[in-house]
Amino acid sequence: MADPGMSVTPYWELTFDADGDVDGPERDQLVAQVTAHGVRDLIVFAHGWNDDRSGATALYRRFFAPIPGLAPRARIGYVGVIWPSMRFSDEPIPNFPKSTAAAPAQSAALDADTRRALVAVFPDRAALIGRLARMLDERPGGAQGLTEFGALVRQLIDGERRPGVADTEEEGEPGVFTEDPATACEEFAEALAAVRSAGAAPGFSIPNPWDGAKELLRQATYYTMKRRGGTIGEHGLGPVIERLAAAAPGVRVHLTGHSFGGRLVSFALRGLPDGVRTVKSLTLLQGAFSHYAFAERLPQAPDKAGALKDRQRRIDGPLVCCYSHFDQALGTFYPLASRLSGDDRSAVGSEIAAVLGPEWGALGHDGVQAVPGAARLDLAAALNGSLPTSGCVSVDAAAVVCHGGPPAGAHSDIVHPELARVVLAAGRIS
């Protein structure tokens, strides 16, 4: 087992590369040991954006910590999924120790930690990342500089040749990465200014498009993380669960994911054969993918469906989606970055989702959409015994997921015992 400093035991880790290939010895150790440890319920947690393994394990250590006290008689095992993602270090994680989540002052430049994280995630693109960093430092004037910057961002995305897994049958590559870079940078700068000024005294200033240039790089990086999460879930975690089900059929698996990790565990359902019923619950914490991913048909395109249509039926229990309107990463920047080419609606302000419309909304902002019969509850109702035992359930978690500054807002504000209780309730772990 990994990490002797973990807050719970037994605890294992599963490490995947960007193609979804799992660390074989880690997988084999989990499969061989889970029964020997008498585990009945296995909680598998996939992080979202994190700087490195230590950031991921710090999240698992703190999130898992209250669970033994909440279910003292349950025989629970824990798995932390480690996969190649990253966080820009100017995004604070609420209530985390400064040693693992210190955030530098926000600026348009790339700080050293973020640059190192980019190189770690894109190891073959170090020279390109260096050029991007220099341009953010120097801010060459005029649209020509922004156009050159946008072309370099495009190269970073093109360096990821792994197959992308769309959220819906309608989805294509976001127009923000294919259209005029100067316009995209201006839009991001305006959105960032609106988020930063929310609640402040009225004033007037013209947003600098180079602030938006950094946001363009951030969103391009996270677009890559989103694609990776789907690939790793379907081709990596799904087959591991299938193998575990064959070796330990009595173990009940509970999938949990934050941000793009929510996409990872959801797409693991696509990697499961129809007959495997070992997954007993799936809980999404601020899921950073389309709220139409499970849709039977898209409201704007009734002949198309979500990429995970009916996949929730591979769960022998509920799919629970926790969301919060305090999540600025998903309420503001996700829809702005996700819209397709040809969507010419102007989107300015802190509630971009309301301006662009529902097409580009995220699960972690407003819950599961376009799934008939899906339930909607507030957090108190979910915890008082009203949580359904099957189907899709959206839980408004804004009562606790409410802290965090720009640009991400409350996106990473997930370490709360109430959310740990949601995981236990979803899995019927008592």
Secondary structure per residue as TSV (DSSP state, phi and psi in degrees):
chain	resnum	aa	ss	phi	psi
A	1	M	-	360.0	155.1
A	2	A	-	-98.5	158.2
A	3	D	-	55.3	83.9
A	4	P	T	-64.4	-14.9
A	5	G	T	-86.8	5.0
A	6	M	-	-63.6	150.4
A	7	S	S	-77.4	-12.3
A	8	V	S	-133.3	163.1
A	9	T	S	-151.0	146.4
A	10	P	S	-75.9	143.6
A	11	Y	E	-132.1	134.0
A	12	W	E	-126.7	162.2
A	13	E	E	-122.7	147.9
A	14	L	E	-123.7	118.0
A	15	T	E	-105.7	129.4
A	16	F	B	-120.6	147.7
A	17	D	-	-91.7	-178.4
A	18	A	T	-66.1	-19.2
A	19	D	T	-90.1	-4.2
A	20	G	-	94.0	4.8
A	21	D	-	-75.6	130.5
A	22	V	B	-93.8	152.5
A	23	D	-	-67.5	111.4
A	24	G	H	-59.4	-48.9
A	25	P	H	-60.3	-37.3
A	26	E	H	-64.1	-45.8
A	27	R	H	-59.8	-46.7
A	28	D	H	-65.4	-36.1
A	29	Q	H	-64.7	-44.0
A	30	L	H	-60.0	-50.4
A	31	V	H	-61.9	-37.7
A	32	A	H	-76.5	-30.9
A	33	Q	H	-98.5	-20.7
A	34	V	T	-62.2	-38.4
A	35	T	T	-72.6	-40.8
A	36	A	T	-60.5	-29.0
A	37	H	T	-85.8	3.7
A	38	G	T	70.3	25.9
A	39	V	-	-73.6	130.9
A	40	R	S	-104.3	-39.1
A	41	D	E	-119.8	124.5
A	42	L	E	-115.3	114.4
A	43	I	E	-93.0	119.0
A	44	V	E	-109.2	116.9
A	45	F	E	-115.6	128.0
A	46	A	E	-112.1	121.4
A	47	H	-	-68.9	165.9
A	48	G	-	-96.1	-121.2
A	49	W	S	-84.7	130.3
A	50	N	-	-145.1	153.7
A	51	D	S	-68.8	-40.1
A	52	D	S	-164.4	-174.9
A	53	R	H	-59.2	-39.4
A	54	S	H	-64.0	-36.3
A	55	G	H	-65.7	-39.0
A	56	A	H	-66.8	-46.2
A	57	T	H	-69.2	-29.1
A	58	A	H	-64.0	-39.5
A	59	L	H	-62.1	-47.8
A	60	Y	H	-63.3	-41.2
A	61	R	H	-58.8	-43.6
A	62	R	H	-79.3	-38.3
A	63	F	H	-69.8	-41.4
A	64	F	H	-73.2	-23.0
A	65	A	T	-51.4	-44.0
A	66	P	T	-78.4	-11.1
A	67	I	H	-63.0	-45.5
A	68	P	H	-57.5	-35.0
A	69	G	H	-73.7	-27.5
A	70	L	H	-79.1	-26.8
A	71	A	S	-137.0	69.0
A	72	P	T	-66.1	-22.9
A	73	R	T	-97.6	-5.7
A	74	A	S	-77.1	148.7
A	75	R	-	-100.4	87.3
A	76	I	E	-106.9	137.5
A	77	G	E	-115.3	161.7
A	78	Y	E	-133.9	140.1
A	79	V	E	-128.9	129.9
A	80	G	E	-104.8	120.9
A	81	V	E	-85.3	130.4
A	82	I	E	-114.4	120.5
A	83	W	-	-142.3	157.2
A	84	P	S	-76.2	96.3
A	85	S	-	-134.6	-177.5
A	86	M	-	-156.9	162.5
A	87	R	-	-127.1	132.9
A	88	F	-	-65.3	130.4
A	89	S	T	-75.3	-1.3
A	90	D	T	-87.9	8.9
A	91	E	S	-103.2	100.2
A	92	P	-	-67.5	146.5
A	93	I	-	-103.6	113.6
A	94	P	T	-56.6	136.1
A	95	N	T	65.5	17.0
A	96	F	-	-94.4	149.1
A	97	P	-	-56.4	142.5
A	98	K	H	-60.9	-26.3
A	99	S	H	-65.8	-23.3
A	100	T	H	-112.9	-8.4
A	101	A	H	-144.4	24.4
A	102	A	-	-63.0	136.0
A	103	A	-	-117.4	126.9
A	104	P	-	-70.9	165.8
A	105	A	-	-58.3	139.1
A	106	Q	-	-69.2	134.4
A	107	S	-	-153.5	169.6
A	108	A	S	-78.9	-11.9
A	109	A	S	-82.8	162.4
A	110	L	-	-90.3	117.5
A	111	D	-	-72.7	165.9
A	112	A	H	-61.8	-39.2
A	113	D	H	-65.3	-43.0
A	114	T	H	-66.1	-39.7
A	115	R	H	-63.5	-42.3
A	116	R	H	-63.0	-39.6
A	117	A	H	-64.9	-39.9
A	118	L	H	-61.6	-44.2
A	119	V	H	-65.8	-37.0
A	120	A	H	-65.1	-37.2
A	121	V	H	-81.1	-32.0
A	122	F	S	-121.2	68.4
A	123	P	G	-62.9	-23.3
A	124	D	G	-92.1	7.1
A	125	R	G	-121.2	26.4
A	126	A	H	-60.5	-43.7
A	127	A	H	-63.9	-41.1
A	128	L	H	-63.4	-43.0
A	129	I	H	-62.9	-37.3
A	130	G	H	-61.4	-41.1
A	131	R	H	-65.7	-40.8
A	132	L	H	-62.1	-42.6
A	133	A	H	-62.8	-42.3
A	134	R	H	-63.7	-39.8
A	135	M	H	-66.2	-36.7
A	136	L	H	-68.1	-30.2
A	137	D	H	-72.5	-44.3
A	138	E	H	-87.5	-28.1
A	139	R	-	49.8	62.5
A	140	P	-	-57.7	138.6
A	141	G	S	-72.5	159.9
A	142	G	H	79.0	171.6
A	143	A	H	-65.7	-25.6
A	144	Q	H	-62.7	-41.2
A	145	G	H	-64.5	-42.2
A	146	L	H	-66.5	-35.7
A	147	T	H	-64.1	-43.1
A	148	E	H	-63.7	-41.7
A	149	F	H	-61.4	-45.5
A	150	G	H	-60.4	-36.1
A	151	A	H	-66.3	-36.8
A	152	L	H	-68.9	-39.5
A	153	V	H	-60.6	-40.6
A	154	R	H	-59.4	-40.6
A	155	Q	H	-63.5	-36.6
A	156	L	H	-62.6	-43.0
A	157	I	H	-66.7	-42.7
A	158	D	H	-65.3	-20.3
A	159	G	T	-69.4	-15.4
A	160	E	-	-94.6	93.8
A	161	R	-	-92.2	7.8
A	162	R	S	-70.5	148.2
A	163	P	-	-62.6	131.9
A	164	G	-	-86.1	145.4
A	165	V	-	-109.3	113.5
A	166	A	-	-73.0	156.1
A	167	D	S	-80.0	-30.5
A	168	T	B	-138.5	164.3
A	169	E	T	-68.1	-18.8
A	170	E	T	-84.9	-21.4
A	171	E	-	-66.5	136.4
A	172	G	-	-126.3	-165.6
A	173	E	S	-74.6	132.2
A	174	P	B	-56.2	136.8
A	175	G	G	-64.5	-23.2
A	176	V	G	-62.3	-20.8
A	177	F	G	-99.5	-3.8
A	178	T	T	-118.6	-19.4
A	179	E	S	-90.7	-170.8
A	180	D	-	-57.3	118.1
A	181	P	H	-62.6	-36.8
A	182	A	H	-61.8	-42.1
A	183	T	H	-64.3	-43.4
A	184	A	H	-61.0	-42.6
A	185	C	H	-64.6	-38.8
A	186	E	H	-63.9	-42.0
A	187	E	H	-63.8	-44.8
A	188	F	H	-64.5	-38.9
A	189	A	H	-62.8	-41.5
A	190	E	H	-64.9	-42.6
A	191	A	H	-65.1	-41.1
A	192	L	H	-64.6	-41.4
A	193	A	H	-62.9	-39.1
A	194	A	H	-65.8	-40.4
A	195	V	H	-66.6	-42.9
A	196	R	H	-68.4	-29.7
A	197	S	H	-93.4	-1.3
A	198	A	T	-58.8	124.0
A	199	G	T	84.4	-4.8
A	200	A	S	-87.6	168.5
A	201	A	-	-64.8	142.7
A	202	P	-	-57.5	144.0
A	203	G	-	-163.0	178.6
A	204	F	-	-134.6	130.5
A	205	S	-	-155.6	153.6
A	206	I	-	-96.4	117.1
A	207	P	-	-60.4	140.6
A	208	N	-	-83.7	122.5
A	209	P	H	-60.6	-19.7
A	210	W	H	-72.5	-23.2
A	211	D	H	-63.9	-39.0
A	212	G	H	-68.9	-27.4
A	213	A	H	-64.1	-41.9
A	214	K	H	-62.8	-38.4
A	215	E	H	-66.1	-35.8
A	216	L	H	-60.6	-43.2
A	217	L	H	-64.7	-42.3
A	218	R	H	-58.3	-48.2
A	219	Q	H	-69.0	-34.1
A	220	A	H	-63.8	-40.7
A	221	T	H	-64.3	-43.4
A	222	Y	H	-72.4	-28.1
A	223	Y	H	-62.0	-39.9
A	224	T	H	-65.1	-42.2
A	225	M	H	-61.4	-39.3
A	226	K	H	-61.4	-46.1
A	227	R	H	-63.4	-43.0
A	228	R	H	-59.8	-43.6
A	229	G	H	-56.2	-43.4
A	230	G	H	-64.2	-43.1
A	231	T	H	-62.7	-46.6
A	232	I	H	-66.3	-38.6
A	233	G	I	-62.7	-51.4
A	234	E	I	-70.7	-44.1
A	235	H	I	-98.7	-9.6
A	236	G	I	-114.8	-67.2
A	237	L	I	-68.9	-39.8
A	238	G	H	-54.7	-52.1
A	239	P	H	-62.2	-32.3
A	240	V	H	-64.4	-42.0
A	241	I	H	-64.0	-39.4
A	242	E	H	-60.1	-43.9
A	243	R	H	-65.6	-40.1
A	244	L	H	-63.5	-39.9
A	245	A	H	-62.5	-36.5
A	246	A	H	-71.3	-37.4
A	247	A	H	-83.4	-31.2
A	248	A	-	-136.8	70.8
A	249	P	T	-63.2	-17.9
A	250	G	T	-85.9	-5.2
A	251	V	-	-85.9	130.5
A	252	R	E	-95.8	122.1
A	253	V	E	-99.1	135.3
A	254	H	E	-124.5	111.4
A	255	L	E	-89.1	134.6
A	256	T	E	-137.9	137.9
A	257	G	E	-148.3	143.4
A	258	H	E	-106.3	135.7
A	259	S	T	57.8	-123.7
A	260	F	H	-69.4	-20.8
A	261	G	H	-65.3	-28.6
A	262	G	H	-64.8	-37.4
A	263	R	H	-66.5	-38.8
A	264	L	H	-60.0	-51.2
A	265	V	H	-70.6	-28.7
A	266	S	H	-69.0	-43.5
A	267	F	H	-73.0	-13.2
A	268	A	G	-61.1	-27.5
A	269	L	G	-62.8	-30.0
A	270	R	G	-72.3	-20.6
A	271	G	G	-91.0	5.0
A	272	L	S	-101.6	134.7
A	273	P	-	-63.9	155.6
A	274	D	T	-56.9	-33.4
A	275	G	T	-81.3	-8.1
A	276	V	-	-82.0	118.8
A	277	R	-	-119.5	26.2
A	278	T	-	-78.0	-20.1
A	279	V	E	-80.8	116.6
A	280	K	E	-102.4	-13.3
A	281	S	E	-164.5	157.3
A	282	L	E	-140.3	123.1
A	283	T	E	-119.9	123.7
A	284	L	E	-102.8	128.1
A	285	L	E	-111.9	105.9
A	286	Q	S	53.8	53.2
A	287	G	-	-59.9	124.5
A	288	A	-	-99.0	62.2
A	289	F	S	-155.3	173.9
A	290	S	B	-59.6	137.7
A	291	H	T	-70.9	-5.4
A	292	Y	T	-99.8	9.2
A	293	A	T	-59.3	-32.0
A	294	F	T	-102.0	9.1
A	295	A	-	-67.6	140.9
A	296	E	S	-70.5	-38.1
A	297	R	S	-152.4	147.4
A	298	L	B	-82.3	132.6
A	299	P	T	-56.4	-36.5
A	300	Q	T	-86.3	-9.3
A	301	A	B	-151.2	79.3
A	302	P	T	-60.6	-16.9
A	303	D	T	-85.1	0.2
A	304	K	-	-120.3	160.0
A	305	A	-	-132.8	173.1
A	306	G	B	-74.1	153.1
A	307	A	T	-64.3	-22.5
A	308	L	T	-109.0	23.8
A	309	K	T	-50.7	127.2
A	310	D	T	68.1	-1.4
A	311	R	G	-67.9	-21.6
A	312	Q	G	-62.9	-17.2
A	313	R	G	-74.4	-9.1
A	314	R	G	-84.4	-0.8
A	315	I	S	-97.1	125.9
A	316	D	S	-86.8	59.9
A	317	G	S	162.5	-164.2
A	318	P	E	-88.6	156.5
A	319	L	E	-104.7	113.8
A	320	V	E	-109.8	123.2
A	321	C	E	-113.8	109.0
A	322	C	E	-87.5	134.2
A	323	Y	E	-138.9	164.7
A	324	S	-	-154.9	134.8
A	325	H	T	-75.2	-7.0
A	326	F	T	-82.1	-2.2
A	327	D	B	-81.5	96.9
A	328	Q	H	-73.7	-29.7
A	329	A	I	-58.9	-39.3
A	330	L	I	-94.6	-26.3
A	331	G	I	-84.2	-23.8
A	332	T	I	-114.5	-58.0
A	333	F	I	-85.6	-32.3
A	334	Y	H	-60.3	-52.3
A	335	P	H	-65.8	-33.1
A	336	L	H	-66.4	-38.8
A	337	A	H	-79.5	-22.9
A	338	S	H	-89.9	-19.5
A	339	R	-	-61.5	150.0
A	340	L	B	-87.9	164.3
A	341	S	T	-56.7	141.1
A	342	G	T	97.1	-13.1
A	343	D	-	-83.5	101.0
A	344	D	-	-99.0	15.4
A	345	R	-	-69.7	135.2
A	346	S	-	-73.7	133.6
A	347	A	-	-130.2	102.9
A	348	V	-	-133.2	139.0
A	349	G	S	120.1	175.6
A	350	S	S	-80.2	-18.6
A	351	E	-	-109.6	68.5
A	352	I	H	-59.6	-37.3
A	353	A	H	-57.7	-37.2
A	354	A	H	-70.3	-28.1
A	355	V	H	-80.8	-46.0
A	356	L	H	-75.1	-21.1
A	357	G	-	95.3	176.1
A	358	P	G	-76.3	-11.0
A	359	E	G	-55.6	-35.2
A	360	W	G	-109.9	23.1
A	361	G	-	-78.4	159.7
A	362	A	B	-112.8	150.9
A	363	L	H	-57.5	-39.7
A	364	G	H	-74.8	-4.4
A	365	H	H	-100.7	-39.1
A	366	D	H	-142.2	13.6
A	367	G	-	84.2	-176.7
A	368	V	-	-69.5	134.0
A	369	Q	-	-123.7	151.2
A	370	A	S	61.0	33.1
A	371	V	-	-117.1	107.8
A	372	P	T	-55.8	135.9
A	373	G	T	83.2	-1.3
A	374	A	-	-65.8	133.3
A	375	A	E	-86.9	155.0
A	376	R	E	-132.8	126.9
A	377	L	E	-135.7	157.7
A	378	D	E	-88.4	172.3
A	379	L	H	-63.1	-40.4
A	380	A	H	-60.7	-43.1
A	381	A	H	-66.2	-37.4
A	382	A	I	-64.0	-29.3
A	383	L	I	-96.0	-5.1
A	384	N	I	-100.4	14.4
A	385	G	I	102.6	4.3
A	386	S	I	-91.6	0.2
A	387	L	-	-68.9	123.2
A	388	P	-	-60.3	155.5
A	389	T	S	-95.6	3.8
A	390	S	S	-159.7	167.9
A	391	G	E	80.0	-177.9
A	392	C	E	-88.3	134.1
A	393	V	E	-132.8	124.4
A	394	S	E	-101.4	128.5
A	395	V	E	-118.0	117.9
A	396	D	E	-74.7	106.0
A	397	A	-	-100.7	17.0
A	398	A	T	-62.1	-17.4
A	399	A	T	-63.0	-28.5
A	400	V	T	-118.0	-32.1
A	401	V	S	-87.2	83.1
A	402	C	-	-145.8	1.6
A	403	H	-	-112.8	146.4
A	404	G	-	137.6	142.3
A	405	G	-	-95.5	-179.7
A	406	P	T	-67.2	153.5
A	407	P	T	-90.9	-7.1
A	408	A	T	-95.2	-16.4
A	409	G	B	62.3	-135.7
A	410	A	T	-88.2	16.8
A	411	H	T	-55.7	-37.6
A	412	S	T	-102.6	12.7
A	413	D	-	-86.4	68.4
A	414	I	-	-117.6	-4.7
A	415	V	-	-86.1	86.6
A	416	H	-	-139.7	138.1
A	417	P	H	-59.7	-28.4
A	418	E	H	-62.1	-38.0
A	419	L	H	-73.9	-33.4
A	420	A	H	-62.0	-37.9
A	421	R	H	-65.6	-33.8
A	422	V	H	-62.6	-43.2
A	423	V	H	-59.6	-43.6
A	424	L	H	-67.1	-40.9
A	425	A	H	-66.2	-40.9
A	426	A	H	-61.4	-39.2
A	427	G	T	-86.4	0.1
A	428	R	T	52.1	45.4
A	429	I	-	-97.9	115.8
A	430	S	-	-120.2	360.0
